Amino acid sequence: MFIKALIDNEPFLLYTYICLFMKTIIDNSRRSRLDLSEIRRYAGLMKNLARRDVTVRYKQTWMGMIWAMIRPVMNITIFGVLSMFINHSNDPASDFLKVGAGIIIWNLITSCISDSSGSLLANANLLTKVYFPKIILPFSSVFVCLVDFAIAFAIYFICFLFFHGLPGPQIFLLPVFVLLAVLLCLSIGFIFSSLNVKYRDVNFALPFILQFAFYLSPVFLSTQFYLDKLPASLHKLFLLNPAVLILDGFRYCLFGTWEVFDPVCSGISVLIMIVLFIFGIRYFQKFEKAFADFI
């Protein structure tokens, strides 16, 4: 009766009461920055979302997580043979191991970008019902990709030990390049997931972009092969590609040799990834308030 009287007679007074007791969920004046304390409060939700995605991916599958190895094995076989024909190599085992290293880390990059870019649409039912920091969705999708990567890398590393032997102490740098790969993927994922909510064309364009990037990066061919084919004026530009640093660094951790290392270009590549990550977060949070409207 009290509420009805307010609605009928004192709508302004009702609005005042609502303002007094209402908690602000999203403040339009809030700066576009990453609120780590808020993410920590919702860490349990992020963990449960990641666990759910892993369970759903392999639920009711006969071979379970073996599927995480099928794509890398097929790609390593195809591009390993192709690399042998192009390089005219007499050491197929070494060729396949180097191609395998590139394929495994590249699969992590592409799966992280694809899954994080589609994470908002995949959880559209949550976006329109409850409040939580939406940025945890791209983060949780990356954990699933890391599970696939861990499975594929474990099998690859066993083969590596059998055909090549123990790697040197540089193997302890491996997590650094995996972290850089995740940083790059999240940066792109923040931007593309935001665009994907408003422009569904991103779903169709992204596979073409990733395929194009595959052939512009030394995944199954060496960096030196690309530099030999490119004019000298484009060498620095090619080495500035963050994917080149990640792929060559990942191989260095396993084989102990860095084919073409330019410290200046490597430093700029890391800087590019950091700047892109900051821009991706700001871009994501700038449009976060409008996600539910477009979903």
C-alpha beads as a LAMMPS data file, in Angstrom:
LAMMPS data file: protein, C-alpha beads

295 atoms
294 bonds

1 atom types
1 bond types

-500.0 500.0 xlo xhi
-500.0 500.0 ylo yhi
-500.0 500.0 zlo zhi

Masses

1 110.0

Atoms # bond

1 1 1 0.000 0.000 0.000
2 1 1 2.854 2.333 0.830
3 1 1 4.494 1.746 -2.578
4 1 1 1.152 2.158 -4.378
5 1 1 0.538 5.455 -2.593
6 1 1 3.974 6.662 -3.588
7 1 1 3.398 5.699 -7.225
8 1 1 -0.005 7.405 -7.336
9 1 1 0.798 10.554 -5.384
10 1 1 4.521 11.111 -4.990
11 1 1 6.500 9.667 -7.931
12 1 1 9.420 11.970 -7.184
13 1 1 9.540 10.787 -3.572
14 1 1 9.536 7.177 -4.815
15 1 1 12.476 7.964 -7.080
16 1 1 14.306 9.460 -4.069
17 1 1 13.793 6.302 -2.015
18 1 1 15.039 4.149 -4.885
19 1 1 18.155 6.261 -5.243
20 1 1 18.870 5.967 -1.538
21 1 1 18.697 2.176 -1.446
22 1 1 19.888 1.312 -4.941
23 1 1 23.448 0.145 -5.454
24 1 1 25.217 1.327 -8.593
25 1 1 26.312 -1.678 -10.652
26 1 1 27.867 0.031 -13.650
27 1 1 28.855 3.647 -13.352
28 1 1 28.901 5.515 -16.658
29 1 1 31.611 7.805 -15.343
30 1 1 33.921 4.933 -14.425
31 1 1 37.211 4.981 -16.257
32 1 1 37.938 2.188 -18.729
33 1 1 40.491 0.325 -16.653
34 1 1 40.944 -3.177 -15.343
35 1 1 39.569 -3.519 -11.805
36 1 1 41.662 -6.336 -10.347
37 1 1 39.845 -6.314 -7.007
38 1 1 36.529 -6.900 -8.768
39 1 1 37.994 -9.744 -10.815
40 1 1 39.301 -11.331 -7.598
41 1 1 35.790 -11.198 -6.123
42 1 1 34.470 -13.119 -9.124
43 1 1 37.410 -15.528 -9.369
44 1 1 35.137 -18.407 -8.340
45 1 1 32.776 -17.685 -11.223
46 1 1 35.675 -17.552 -13.686
47 1 1 36.952 -20.896 -12.395
48 1 1 33.517 -22.503 -12.709
49 1 1 33.030 -21.144 -16.225
50 1 1 36.388 -22.581 -17.285
51 1 1 35.560 -25.955 -15.721
52 1 1 32.171 -25.959 -17.434
53 1 1 33.716 -25.214 -20.838
54 1 1 36.249 -28.038 -20.463
55 1 1 33.503 -30.461 -19.415
56 1 1 31.176 -29.457 -22.246
57 1 1 33.930 -29.691 -24.862
58 1 1 34.689 -33.341 -24.107
59 1 1 31.343 -34.490 -22.722
60 1 1 29.845 -37.552 -24.426
61 1 1 32.889 -38.003 -26.652
62 1 1 34.200 -41.506 -27.158
63 1 1 37.872 -40.493 -27.295
64 1 1 37.635 -37.628 -24.794
65 1 1 40.723 -35.441 -24.661
66 1 1 42.415 -37.422 -27.437
67 1 1 40.616 -34.998 -29.757
68 1 1 42.963 -32.288 -28.465
69 1 1 45.823 -34.166 -30.171
70 1 1 44.151 -35.020 -33.481
71 1 1 44.361 -31.553 -35.057
72 1 1 48.031 -30.961 -34.100
73 1 1 49.031 -34.436 -35.338
74 1 1 47.280 -33.905 -38.683
75 1 1 48.778 -30.442 -39.140
76 1 1 52.259 -31.601 -38.151
77 1 1 52.062 -34.456 -40.651
78 1 1 50.819 -32.304 -43.527
79 1 1 53.084 -29.310 -42.998
80 1 1 56.050 -31.440 -41.952
81 1 1 55.968 -33.202 -45.321
82 1 1 55.473 -29.863 -47.093
83 1 1 58.434 -28.365 -45.217
84 1 1 60.659 -31.269 -46.274
85 1 1 59.815 -30.736 -49.947
86 1 1 60.416 -26.983 -49.729
87 1 1 63.656 -27.147 -47.717
88 1 1 64.984 -30.338 -49.386
89 1 1 66.019 -31.522 -45.925
90 1 1 67.856 -34.773 -45.272
91 1 1 66.850 -34.842 -41.601
92 1 1 63.081 -35.554 -41.487
93 1 1 63.004 -36.107 -37.714
94 1 1 64.409 -32.626 -37.013
95 1 1 62.094 -31.074 -39.608
96 1 1 59.011 -32.674 -38.089
97 1 1 60.031 -31.638 -34.563
98 1 1 60.541 -27.997 -35.596
99 1 1 57.286 -27.924 -37.537
100 1 1 55.567 -29.584 -34.581
101 1 1 56.777 -26.891 -32.185
102 1 1 55.414 -24.176 -34.476
103 1 1 52.086 -25.946 -35.004
104 1 1 51.476 -26.529 -31.288
105 1 1 52.098 -22.941 -30.203
106 1 1 50.192 -21.629 -33.249
107 1 1 47.196 -23.820 -32.376
108 1 1 47.235 -22.246 -28.918
109 1 1 47.233 -18.769 -30.473
110 1 1 44.397 -19.453 -32.928
111 1 1 42.209 -21.324 -30.434
112 1 1 42.668 -18.614 -27.789
113 1 1 41.782 -15.849 -30.247
114 1 1 38.768 -17.744 -31.624
115 1 1 37.383 -18.791 -28.234
116 1 1 37.934 -15.441 -26.519
117 1 1 36.419 -13.590 -29.496
118 1 1 33.263 -15.684 -29.267
119 1 1 33.098 -15.837 -25.470
120 1 1 30.479 -13.087 -25.073
121 1 1 28.053 -14.566 -27.583
122 1 1 28.606 -18.060 -26.177
123 1 1 27.483 -16.755 -22.770
124 1 1 24.752 -14.425 -23.995
125 1 1 22.235 -15.900 -21.538
126 1 1 24.409 -14.770 -18.620
127 1 1 25.026 -11.270 -19.971
128 1 1 21.354 -10.334 -19.928
129 1 1 20.430 -11.846 -16.554
130 1 1 23.039 -11.131 -13.898
131 1 1 25.818 -8.667 -13.288
132 1 1 29.461 -9.711 -13.261
133 1 1 32.584 -8.218 -14.835
134 1 1 32.219 -9.338 -18.437
135 1 1 35.974 -9.345 -18.917
136 1 1 36.218 -12.654 -17.052
137 1 1 34.563 -14.416 -20.027
138 1 1 37.570 -14.012 -22.379
139 1 1 39.870 -14.958 -19.495
140 1 1 37.942 -18.162 -18.715
141 1 1 37.908 -19.207 -22.379
142 1 1 41.713 -19.021 -22.464
143 1 1 42.003 -21.572 -19.639
144 1 1 40.222 -24.141 -21.807
145 1 1 42.694 -23.555 -24.634
146 1 1 45.590 -23.959 -22.210
147 1 1 44.247 -27.398 -21.239
148 1 1 44.285 -28.441 -24.906
149 1 1 47.779 -26.999 -25.298
150 1 1 49.068 -28.870 -22.227
151 1 1 47.767 -32.193 -23.580
152 1 1 49.239 -31.683 -27.062
153 1 1 52.562 -30.386 -25.721
154 1 1 52.939 -33.324 -23.305
155 1 1 52.682 -35.798 -26.202
156 1 1 54.981 -33.667 -28.383
157 1 1 57.592 -33.392 -25.615
158 1 1 57.729 -37.172 -25.213
159 1 1 58.461 -37.482 -28.948
160 1 1 60.982 -34.650 -28.649
161 1 1 62.868 -36.477 -25.892
162 1 1 62.892 -39.681 -27.921
163 1 1 64.216 -38.159 -31.172
164 1 1 66.227 -35.183 -29.896
165 1 1 67.091 -35.770 -26.273
166 1 1 66.909 -33.421 -23.310
167 1 1 66.748 -29.683 -24.116
168 1 1 69.172 -27.233 -22.522
169 1 1 68.501 -24.901 -19.585
170 1 1 66.724 -22.493 -21.941
171 1 1 63.679 -24.774 -21.605
172 1 1 62.860 -22.892 -18.382
173 1 1 62.049 -19.833 -20.536
174 1 1 59.201 -21.722 -22.187
175 1 1 56.472 -20.341 -19.860
176 1 1 57.568 -16.813 -20.803
177 1 1 56.714 -17.345 -24.464
178 1 1 53.484 -19.164 -23.615
179 1 1 52.564 -16.159 -21.465
180 1 1 53.384 -13.795 -24.339
181 1 1 51.171 -15.886 -26.625
182 1 1 48.288 -15.653 -24.135
183 1 1 48.887 -11.905 -23.743
184 1 1 48.697 -11.416 -27.505
185 1 1 45.577 -13.581 -27.797
186 1 1 43.736 -11.826 -24.989
187 1 1 44.589 -8.434 -26.491
188 1 1 43.043 -9.430 -29.814
189 1 1 40.235 -11.338 -28.084
190 1 1 39.129 -8.285 -26.072
191 1 1 38.794 -6.235 -29.250
192 1 1 37.166 -8.893 -31.409
193 1 1 34.753 -10.077 -28.703
194 1 1 33.508 -6.494 -28.310
195 1 1 33.101 -6.122 -32.070
196 1 1 31.470 -9.543 -32.309
197 1 1 28.579 -8.470 -30.087
198 1 1 27.603 -5.647 -32.428
199 1 1 28.881 -6.930 -35.771
200 1 1 28.339 -10.660 -36.284
201 1 1 30.456 -10.488 -39.448
202 1 1 33.462 -10.950 -37.158
203 1 1 32.517 -14.639 -36.840
204 1 1 32.981 -15.049 -40.584
205 1 1 35.997 -12.771 -41.028
206 1 1 38.107 -14.106 -38.159
207 1 1 38.960 -17.531 -39.692
208 1 1 40.175 -15.803 -42.873
209 1 1 42.296 -13.362 -40.857
210 1 1 43.866 -16.194 -38.851
211 1 1 44.551 -18.220 -41.989
212 1 1 46.186 -15.200 -43.596
213 1 1 48.295 -14.668 -40.454
214 1 1 49.324 -18.336 -40.549
215 1 1 51.068 -17.887 -43.892
216 1 1 52.628 -14.584 -42.815
217 1 1 54.257 -16.202 -39.771
218 1 1 57.051 -18.796 -39.580
219 1 1 54.810 -21.629 -38.393
220 1 1 56.062 -24.458 -40.612
221 1 1 58.748 -22.530 -42.494
222 1 1 61.713 -20.856 -40.852
223 1 1 62.128 -17.127 -40.322
224 1 1 65.233 -17.215 -42.501
225 1 1 63.185 -18.679 -45.359
226 1 1 60.852 -15.654 -45.252
227 1 1 63.713 -13.175 -44.998
228 1 1 65.398 -14.737 -48.027
229 1 1 62.228 -14.242 -50.066
230 1 1 61.377 -10.736 -48.817
231 1 1 63.161 -7.542 -49.927
232 1 1 65.624 -6.175 -47.376
233 1 1 63.383 -3.158 -46.712
234 1 1 60.723 -5.485 -45.234
235 1 1 62.991 -7.547 -42.968
236 1 1 62.538 -5.319 -39.914
237 1 1 58.788 -5.140 -40.468
238 1 1 58.557 -8.919 -40.609
239 1 1 60.587 -9.309 -37.398
240 1 1 58.293 -6.828 -35.627
241 1 1 55.415 -9.287 -35.994
242 1 1 54.746 -10.466 -32.392
243 1 1 53.951 -13.965 -33.684
244 1 1 57.489 -14.226 -35.089
245 1 1 58.967 -13.531 -31.651
246 1 1 56.654 -16.086 -29.992
247 1 1 57.270 -18.837 -32.566
248 1 1 61.043 -18.367 -32.731
249 1 1 61.290 -18.031 -28.956
250 1 1 59.272 -21.196 -28.414
251 1 1 61.577 -23.117 -30.758
252 1 1 64.625 -21.617 -29.056
253 1 1 63.477 -22.997 -25.700
254 1 1 63.371 -26.486 -27.206
255 1 1 66.297 -26.530 -29.636
256 1 1 68.635 -23.969 -28.067
257 1 1 69.174 -21.955 -31.268
258 1 1 67.477 -18.727 -32.281
259 1 1 67.625 -18.579 -36.045
260 1 1 67.312 -14.808 -36.553
261 1 1 67.463 -12.774 -33.355
262 1 1 67.210 -8.983 -33.432
263 1 1 67.128 -7.612 -29.866
264 1 1 65.687 -4.262 -30.948
265 1 1 62.846 -5.815 -32.951
266 1 1 62.190 -8.326 -30.160
267 1 1 61.942 -5.544 -27.578
268 1 1 59.591 -3.542 -29.798
269 1 1 57.458 -6.666 -30.360
270 1 1 57.027 -7.115 -26.598
271 1 1 56.159 -3.423 -26.281
272 1 1 53.585 -3.779 -29.058
273 1 1 51.939 -6.662 -27.196
274 1 1 51.800 -4.705 -23.935
275 1 1 50.320 -1.623 -25.621
276 1 1 47.826 -3.798 -27.508
277 1 1 46.819 -5.497 -24.244
278 1 1 46.166 -2.159 -22.522
279 1 1 44.250 -0.874 -25.547
280 1 1 42.215 -4.104 -25.712
281 1 1 41.161 -3.799 -22.059
282 1 1 40.192 -0.152 -22.456
283 1 1 38.285 -0.872 -25.661
284 1 1 36.442 -3.797 -24.046
285 1 1 35.439 -1.878 -20.948
286 1 1 34.440 1.175 -22.950
287 1 1 31.683 -0.826 -24.657
288 1 1 30.946 -3.232 -21.786
289 1 1 27.922 -1.195 -20.654
290 1 1 26.206 -1.696 -24.039
291 1 1 26.773 -5.472 -24.456
292 1 1 23.359 -6.464 -23.085
293 1 1 21.611 -4.046 -25.479
294 1 1 23.091 -5.700 -28.569
295 1 1 22.880 -9.295 -27.321

Bonds

1 1 1 2
2 1 2 3
3 1 3 4
4 1 4 5
5 1 5 6
6 1 6 7
7 1 7 8
8 1 8 9
9 1 9 10
10 1 10 11
11 1 11 12
12 1 12 13
13 1 13 14
14 1 14 15
15 1 15 16
16 1 16 17
17 1 17 18
18 1 18 19
19 1 19 20
20 1 20 21
21 1 21 22
22 1 22 23
23 1 23 24
24 1 24 25
25 1 25 26
26 1 26 27
27 1 27 28
28 1 28 29
29 1 29 30
30 1 30 31
31 1 31 32
32 1 32 33
33 1 33 34
34 1 34 35
35 1 35 36
36 1 36 37
37 1 37 38
38 1 38 39
39 1 39 40
40 1 40 41
41 1 41 42
42 1 42 43
43 1 43 44
44 1 44 45
45 1 45 46
46 1 46 47
47 1 47 48
48 1 48 49
49 1 49 50
50 1 50 51
51 1 51 52
52 1 52 53
53 1 53 54
54 1 54 55
55 1 55 56
56 1 56 57
57 1 57 58
58 1 58 59
59 1 59 60
60 1 60 61
61 1 61 62
62 1 62 63
63 1 63 64
64 1 64 65
65 1 65 66
66 1 66 67
67 1 67 68
68 1 68 69
69 1 69 70
70 1 70 71
71 1 71 72
72 1 72 73
73 1 73 74
74 1 74 75
75 1 75 76
76 1 76 77
77 1 77 78
78 1 78 79
79 1 79 80
80 1 80 81
81 1 81 82
82 1 82 83
83 1 83 84
84 1 84 85
85 1 85 86
86 1 86 87
87 1 87 88
88 1 88 89
89 1 89 90
90 1 90 91
91 1 91 92
92 1 92 93
93 1 93 94
94 1 94 95
95 1 95 96
96 1 96 97
97 1 97 98
98 1 98 99
99 1 99 100
100 1 100 101
101 1 101 102
102 1 102 103
103 1 103 104
104 1 104 105
105 1 105 106
106 1 106 107
107 1 107 108
108 1 108 109
109 1 109 110
110 1 110 111
111 1 111 112
112 1 112 113
113 1 113 114
114 1 114 115
115 1 115 116
116 1 116 117
117 1 117 118
118 1 118 119
119 1 119 120
120 1 120 121
121 1 121 122
122 1 122 123
123 1 123 124
124 1 124 125
125 1 125 126
126 1 126 127
127 1 127 128
128 1 128 129
129 1 129 130
130 1 130 131
131 1 131 132
132 1 132 133
133 1 133 134
134 1 134 135
135 1 135 136
136 1 136 137
137 1 137 138
138 1 138 139
139 1 139 140
140 1 140 141
141 1 141 142
142 1 142 143
143 1 143 144
144 1 144 145
145 1 145 146
146 1 146 147
147 1 147 148
148 1 148 149
149 1 149 150
150 1 150 151
151 1 151 152
152 1 152 153
153 1 153 154
154 1 154 155
155 1 155 156
156 1 156 157
157 1 157 158
158 1 158 159
159 1 159 160
160 1 160 161
161 1 161 162
162 1 162 163
163 1 163 164
164 1 164 165
165 1 165 166
166 1 166 167
167 1 167 168
168 1 168 169
169 1 169 170
170 1 170 171
171 1 171 172
172 1 172 173
173 1 173 174
174 1 174 175
175 1 175 176
176 1 176 177
177 1 177 178
178 1 178 179
179 1 179 180
180 1 180 181
181 1 181 182
182 1 182 183
183 1 183 184
184 1 184 185
185 1 185 186
186 1 186 187
187 1 187 188
188 1 188 189
189 1 189 190
190 1 190 191
191 1 191 192
192 1 192 193
193 1 193 194
194 1 194 195
195 1 195 196
196 1 196 197
197 1 197 198
198 1 198 199
199 1 199 200
200 1 200 201
201 1 201 202
202 1 202 203
203 1 203 204
204 1 204 205
205 1 205 206
206 1 206 207
207 1 207 208
208 1 208 209
209 1 209 210
210 1 210 211
211 1 211 212
212 1 212 213
213 1 213 214
214 1 214 215
215 1 215 216
216 1 216 217
217 1 217 218
218 1 218 219
219 1 219 220
220 1 220 221
221 1 221 222
222 1 222 223
223 1 223 224
224 1 224 225
225 1 225 226
226 1 226 227
227 1 227 228
228 1 228 229
229 1 229 230
230 1 230 231
231 1 231 232
232 1 232 233
233 1 233 234
234 1 234 235
235 1 235 236
236 1 236 237
237 1 237 238
238 1 238 239
239 1 239 240
240 1 240 241
241 1 241 242
242 1 242 243
243 1 243 244
244 1 244 245
245 1 245 246
246 1 246 247
247 1 247 248
248 1 248 249
249 1 249 250
250 1 250 251
251 1 251 252
252 1 252 253
253 1 253 254
254 1 254 255
255 1 255 256
256 1 256 257
257 1 257 258
258 1 258 259
259 1 259 260
260 1 260 261
261 1 261 262
262 1 262 263
263 1 263 264
264 1 264 265
265 1 265 266
266 1 266 267
267 1 267 268
268 1 268 269
269 1 269 270
270 1 270 271
271 1 271 272
272 1 272 273
273 1 273 274
274 1 274 275
275 1 275 276
276 1 276 277
277 1 277 278
278 1 278 279
279 1 279 280
280 1 280 281
281 1 281 282
282 1 282 283
283 1 283 284
284 1 284 285
285 1 285 286
286 1 286 287
287 1 287 288
288 1 288 289
289 1 289 290
290 1 290 291
291 1 291 292
292 1 292 293
293 1 293 294
294 1 294 295
